[in-house]
């Protein structure tokens, strides 16, 4: 009885470890790669930055992540 319990425990633990390994090895979205850095000038707005760099007009919260 004790041996079968140990075997069941080992099988469940192995299954969990394999599942975690597979989940961690999946490719994830890559971070954006910046080709240039822009220092914000006094008086500059999100709109002027969008115009200067020909960006898509997105909500300002998304621009902060760039």
N, C-alpha and C positions, 0 to 999 in steps of 0.2 A: 504494500500500500504506500509506504513512504517513498519507494523508488519511483513509482508511477507519478506521484506528486512532484518529485524533483524533476522528472523528465518533462512533465507538463509545464512546470515553472520555467525550465530552460528553453523549451520551445516558444513559449509566450514571450520571454525576454528576447530571444533571438529574433522573433518576428518584429517586435517593437524596434529593436536596434536597426534591422534592415530597412524598415519603413522610414525611420528617421534619416538614415543615410541616403536613401533614394530621394526623400523630400529636400534634403539640403544640397544635393548634387544637381538639382534642376537649374537650368540657366535663368537668370533674373534680368530684368531690364537694366540696361547700362545707364550710367549717369551721362548727362550731356557733356560733350567735349567743347571747351571754350577755345576759340581761335584768337580772340582779342578780348581785352579787358577795358572797360570804360569807367573812368572816374567821373562821378556825377558833378556837374558844375552848378554853382549857386544859381537858382532861378530856373533850372532845368526841370521839366515835368516828364511824366511817363509818356505823354503824347509826343513831346519833342524827340524823345529817345526812339519811340516807335517810328517816327518819320525819318530820323537820321539813319537808322539801320535797316529800314524797310522790313520791319517785323510785322507779323500778323497782329491785329488788334485783339489783345486778350485782356481778361480782367487783371488789374494791378497785382492781385495776390499771386498770380502765375509769374508775372515779371520778376518778382522778388526772388524766385527760385532760379532764375537764369544766372 
